[in-house]
Amino acid sequence: MHLRFSLLFFVFLMWSCSPQIQSPSITFDTTSNPSSPSYDSLFYWAFHPQRDDAKQLLPKNFLDTLFDYNSQVDVFYIHPTSYHSGDNWNASLEDSVVNVSRTDYLLQNQASVFAGLARLYAPYYRQMHIDSYTDLSNGYPAFHLAYSDVHHAFLQYWKYWNKGRPFIIAGHSQGTNHAERLLKEVILVDEKMSYQLKLAYLLGMPITTISDDFLPCEDESQVDCFLSWRSFRSGFYPSSPIGDSIVSVNPIHWKSTNAQSDYTNHQGILFPSGKLKYPHSLSVKNHQGMLWVERPKGLILRFYKRDDYHVADINLFWLNIRENLHLRLSNL
C-alpha cells in the first residue's frame, strides 16, 4: 500500500505556530467528504502565475539578484499539512483559515525559495488531517482522497499550462507523500512527462528509491535527479525510520556523503517573520538517513526547542537552496 513506510513510522510533527489539534469526530465516510475542486478555476490554486506576483513571497529584508533570471522552468509545489482541527478527515476547500491564511504562510516559508527562478503552481487540495498519520484505518482513505486532488491539479497544469516547459516537483511532509506517489504513478511512467521533469524536492519524509531512472542528486549542479533530507539536532535519534538506505542530501555542500559542512558556507535562516537572518550559523552532516544540524551555542531559535527540525527543513537553508537551484537551472 502506498506510503506504508512513511505512515507507519511517522513521528508526530506539527508547525510550532499551529493551533491545538482537534481530532475528527467521525470515521472516514465518502458521503461526508468536502466538495471536490475544479482546477480550471484559479480559486483552487494557492499560487498561480496568471494571478499572483511571486515577488510578494520573497523575504522582507532580502535584496534578490536572481528574481529576473529568465527561467523557462515551472515548479509544481505541494504544501505540507496545515489541517489540524476539524470534524472531517479531509480539509474543506471552503475553509479560509486552512486554505488561505495557513497556506499563504507555507508559501512564504517554503515555496518562496523558487520565486522568480521558476513559474510557481501550487494547488489547494483536500489535505488529510494530521491524525491520519496515526489513525491508519481513517488515514489511508483520507490520504487517497487528498492525493486524488493533487493528481487532478497536476493533470490540469500539464494539459493547459505546461506548454512543453521543463518542470520541477516540490513537496514537504504530506506534500512529499503526494509528490512521491505522483512521480511513481504518473510522471515517470509517461515518456514525455519524464523527459520534461528536471528535478524533485522530496523533503521531510524518509525517501528510499523513486526509480532506477530517477536517482538522488550526487553533486551541486546535477539535474534529472531528486533531493531529500530530514533535519534533526545533531546526536538525536528519532523513532521514525533511519538508515543509510534513506536518501539524505546535504543542502549546504549538496552531497550525500557524511562530510560535515562548514559554517562559512551556510547562507542564513528564513524566519517565520519573513526575514532572512544568521548566515554562517549552521553546520550539517548526513548520518544514517538523517541530516544532523549543529549550531553555535549562543544561537537561540524557537524551533530549536525540539530535537526534530522538521518544520524548518527549508527555512534553515533557504538561501543555500535558492542559489543552488539557480546553479542547477543554468545547466539546462
C-alpha positions in Angstrom: 0.0 0.0 0.0 1.3 3.5 -0.9 3.4 5.2 1.7 3.1 2.5 4.3 6.7 3.1 5.1 6.1 6.8 5.9 2.8 6.3 7.6 3.5 3.5 10.0 6.6 5.1 11.4 5.6 8.8 11.3 6.9 11.0 14.0 4.0 13.2 15.2 5.0 16.6 13.9 3.3 20.0 13.5 4.2 23.6 13.0 5.1 25.3 16.2 2.6 28.0 15.5 -0.2 25.6 14.7 -3.5 25.6 16.7 -4.2 22.8 19.2 -5.1 19.6 17.5 -8.7 18.5 17.4 -9.2 15.0 16.1 -12.0 14.3 13.6 -15.3 13.4 15.3 -16.4 10.9 12.7 -14.9 7.9 10.8 -13.9 8.4 7.2 -17.0 8.3 5.0 -17.1 9.2 1.3 -20.6 10.7 1.8 -19.2 13.3 4.2 -16.2 14.3 2.1 -15.8 18.1 1.4 -16.7 19.2 -2.1 -14.2 18.5 -4.8 -12.2 21.2 -6.5 -12.3 22.2 -10.2 -8.7 23.1 -11.1 -9.7 25.1 -14.2 -10.7 27.8 -11.7 -7.9 29.8 -10.2 -9.9 29.9 -6.9 -8.5 26.4 -6.2 -4.9 27.5 -6.6 -2.9 28.8 -3.7 -0.5 30.3 -6.2 -0.8 30.7 -9.9 1.4 32.8 -12.2 -1.7 34.1 -14.1 -2.9 35.8 -10.9 -0.1 36.1 -8.3 3.1 38.1 -8.0 6.0 35.9 -6.9 8.0 38.9 -5.6 5.5 39.1 -2.8 6.8 35.8 -1.4 10.4 36.9 -1.0 11.9 37.7 2.4 11.3 41.3 3.5 15.0 42.1 4.1 16.4 40.3 1.1 17.7 42.2 -1.9 17.3 39.4 -4.5 19.6 39.3 -7.5 18.1 36.2 -9.1 14.4 37.2 -9.5 14.7 38.4 -13.1 16.5 35.2 -14.1 14.8 34.3 -17.4 14.0 30.7 -16.5 11.8 28.6 -18.8 11.1 26.2 -15.9 7.9 25.6 -13.9 7.7 24.3 -10.4 4.6 22.3 -9.1 4.7 22.7 -5.3 2.6 20.6 -2.9 2.3 22.1 0.5 2.5 20.2 3.9 -0.2 19.7 6.4 -2.0 22.7 7.8 -5.2 20.9 8.8 -5.0 20.0 12.5 -8.5 20.7 13.8 -11.8 19.7 12.2 -14.6 17.1 12.2 -13.7 15.5 8.8 -10.6 13.6 7.8 -10.0 15.9 4.8 -10.0 19.7 4.9 -12.7 21.6 3.1 -11.5 24.0 0.4 -14.0 26.5 1.7 -12.1 26.8 5.0 -10.4 30.1 4.6 -8.2 29.6 7.7 -6.7 26.3 6.5 -6.6 27.1 2.8 -5.7 30.8 2.8 -4.0 32.0 6.0 -2.0 28.9 6.7 -1.2 28.1 3.2 0.0 31.6 2.5 2.3 31.2 5.5 3.6 28.0 3.9 4.1 29.6 0.5 6.2 32.4 2.1 8.3 30.0 4.2 8.8 27.3 1.6 7.7 28.0 -2.0 9.3 31.4 -1.8 12.6 29.7 -2.5 11.5 29.2 -6.1 10.1 32.7 -6.7 11.4 34.2 -9.9 13.6 31.2 -10.7 10.6 29.2 -11.9 6.9 29.7 -12.6 5.1 28.6 -9.5 2.0 26.5 -9.5 0.6 25.5 -6.0 -2.8 23.9 -5.7 -5.1 23.9 -2.7 -6.2 20.3 -2.1 -8.4 18.5 0.4 -5.4 17.6 2.6 -5.7 14.8 5.1 -5.9 15.7 8.8 -2.7 15.4 10.7 -4.2 12.5 12.7 -4.2 10.4 9.5 -0.6 9.5 10.2 -1.5 7.7 13.4 -5.1 6.5 12.8 -4.4 4.5 9.7 -7.9 3.0 9.2 -9.2 6.5 8.5 -5.8 7.9 7.4 -5.4 5.7 4.3 -8.7 6.7 2.6 -8.1 10.3 3.6 -4.6 10.1 2.0 -6.1 8.7 -1.2 -8.7 11.5 -1.4 -6.0 14.2 -0.8 -3.8 12.6 -3.5 -6.6 12.5 -6.0 -6.8 16.3 -5.8 -3.1 16.7 -6.3 -3.2 14.3 -9.2 -6.1 16.2 -10.9 -4.3 19.5 -10.3 -1.2 18.3 -11.9 -3.0 17.0 -14.9 -4.7 20.4 -15.3 -1.4 22.1 -15.1 0.1 19.6 -17.6 -2.7 19.9 -20.2 -3.3 23.6 -20.1 -0.3 25.5 -18.7 2.9 23.5 -19.1 3.2 24.0 -22.9 6.3 21.9 -23.2 8.4 23.6 -20.4 10.8 21.7 -18.2 9.4 21.4 -14.7 10.2 20.6 -11.0 8.1 18.7 -8.5 8.5 20.0 -4.9 6.9 18.9 -1.7 7.3 18.9 2.1 5.9 16.4 4.6 2.4 15.4 3.4 3.2 17.2 0.2 6.2 14.9 -0.2 4.0 11.8 0.3 1.8 13.0 -2.6 4.8 14.0 -4.7 6.4 10.6 -4.3 3.2 8.9 -5.5 2.7 11.3 -8.4 6.2 10.7 -9.6 5.9 6.9 -9.4 2.4 6.5 -10.8 2.1 9.4 -13.3 5.2 11.3 -14.3 7.9 8.7 -14.5 5.7 6.2 -16.4 4.9 8.8 -19.1 7.7 9.3 -21.7 7.0 13.0 -22.3 6.5 13.9 -18.7 9.6 12.1 -17.5 11.7 13.8 -20.2 10.5 17.3 -19.1 10.9 16.5 -15.4 14.3 18.0 -14.3 14.3 18.0 -10.5 12.3 16.9 -7.5 12.5 18.2 -3.9 11.1 15.4 -1.6 11.6 16.9 1.8 10.8 16.0 5.3 9.9 12.3 4.8 12.1 9.2 4.6 12.6 8.5 0.9 14.5 5.5 -0.3 14.1 5.0 -4.0 11.9 6.5 -6.7 13.0 4.9 -9.9 16.2 3.4 -11.4 15.9 6.2 -14.0 15.4 9.0 -11.4 18.1 8.8 -8.8 19.2 11.0 -5.9 21.3 14.0 -6.9 25.0 13.5 -6.3 26.5 16.9 -6.7 25.6 20.6 -6.6 24.9 21.1 -10.3 23.2 17.8 -11.3 19.7 17.7 -12.8 17.4 14.8 -13.8 17.5 13.7 -10.1 15.8 14.3 -6.8 16.8 15.8 -3.4 15.7 14.8 0.0 16.6 15.4 3.6 15.1 15.4 7.2 16.6 17.8 9.7 17.4 16.9 13.3 19.5 18.2 16.2 22.9 16.6 15.9 23.1 13.5 18.1 19.3 12.9 18.1 17.8 9.6 17.0 14.1 9.8 16.2 11.6 6.9 16.4 10.9 7.3 12.7 13.0 5.3 10.2 16.7 5.8 10.0 19.4 4.0 8.0 21.7 4.5 5.0 19.0 3.3 2.6 17.1 6.6 3.2 18.2 9.4 1.0 19.8 12.4 2.7 21.5 15.1 0.6 23.3 17.8 2.5 21.7 21.2 1.5 25.0 23.1 2.0 27.6 21.1 0.1 24.9 19.1 -1.9 26.5 15.6 -1.4 25.1 12.5 0.2 28.3 11.7 2.0 28.7 12.2 5.7 31.2 15.1 5.4 30.4 18.0 7.7 29.6 21.3 6.0 31.5 24.5 7.0 29.7 27.2 9.0 31.1 29.7 6.5 29.1 28.1 3.7 25.7 28.5 5.4 23.8 31.4 3.9 21.2 32.1 6.5 17.8 31.1 8.0 14.4 32.3 6.8 12.3 33.2 9.9 8.5 33.0 10.0 8.6 36.8 10.3 9.7 36.8 6.6 13.2 37.9 7.4 16.5 36.2 6.5 19.0 36.1 9.4 22.0 34.4 10.9 24.3 33.5 8.0 27.2 31.2 8.9 25.2 29.8 11.9 24.7 26.2 11.0 26.9 23.2 10.1 25.2 19.9 9.0 26.1 16.4 8.0 24.3 13.3 6.9 24.1 10.4 9.3 22.0 7.2 8.8 19.4 8.9 6.6 19.1 12.0 8.7 20.5 15.5 8.4 22.2 16.3 11.7 22.3 20.1 12.4 24.8 21.8 14.6 24.6 25.4 15.6 26.7 27.8 17.8 25.8 27.6 21.5 24.8 31.2 21.6 22.1 30.9 18.9 18.6 30.6 20.4 15.7 29.9 18.0 12.2 28.9 18.7 12.2 25.8 16.7 15.3 24.6 18.4 13.2 23.8 21.5 12.6 20.5 19.7 15.1 17.9 18.6 13.3 17.4 15.3 13.6 20.4 13.0 11.0 19.1 10.5 9.1 22.3 10.4 12.3 24.1 9.2 13.6 21.7 6.6 13.5 24.6 4.1 13.8 27.7 6.3 17.2 26.6 7.8 18.8 26.5 4.3 16.6 28.9 2.3 19.3 30.9 0.6 21.5 27.9 0.0 18.6 26.1 -1.7 17.8 29.1 -3.8 21.3 29.8 -5.0 21.9 26.1 -5.7 18.7 25.9 -7.8 20.0 28.8 -9.9 23.2 26.8 -10.5 21.2 23.7 -11.5 18.9 25.6 -13.8 22.0 27.1 -15.6 22.8 23.6 -16.7 19.6 23.0 -18.6 
